[in-house]
Amino acid sequence: MTVHTDYLFFHTKKRREIVRITDQVAAIVSKSGVREGMVLVSAMHITAGVYVNDWEGGLIEDIQEWLEKLAPVRSDYRHHHTGEDNADAHLKRTIMGHQIMLPITGGKLDLGPWEQVFYAEFDGRRKKRVVVKVMGV
């Protein structure tokens, strides 16, 4: 079995940003040489997530609006008593999840016809990373 680890780095311009990373993950899978297996994609920060969905602008805006309703930016979170101001980012990350597992078949990501991989940043404007761990034969 082969295990290959690589990293993606992000420094978003905005505090909240959704970044399509399908091509970068696919390139790492290709580089690994794994033909059959799985790839783990995991945000390594507690205010960022990774998810799979459709790459459609309206849906991305709907997701951001939905997250804001569930975990709005506001000043009265208990977490802010520690000197932080990003409690909503932690909550949004918890809702979206921090990692995904994707199948590899024939040396390629085996995604559905509309599925794309996204990095979701909820407290950006600083350097962050995602680990991509490819495992298989």
Secondary structure, DSSP 8 states (H G I E B T S, - for coil): -EEEEEEEEE--SSSSEEEE-HHHHHHHHHHHT-SEEEEEEEE-STTEEEEEEE--HHHHHHHHHHHHHHS---S--GGGGGT---HHHHHHHHHH-SEEEEEEETTEE---TTEEEEEEESS-SS-EEEEEEEEE-
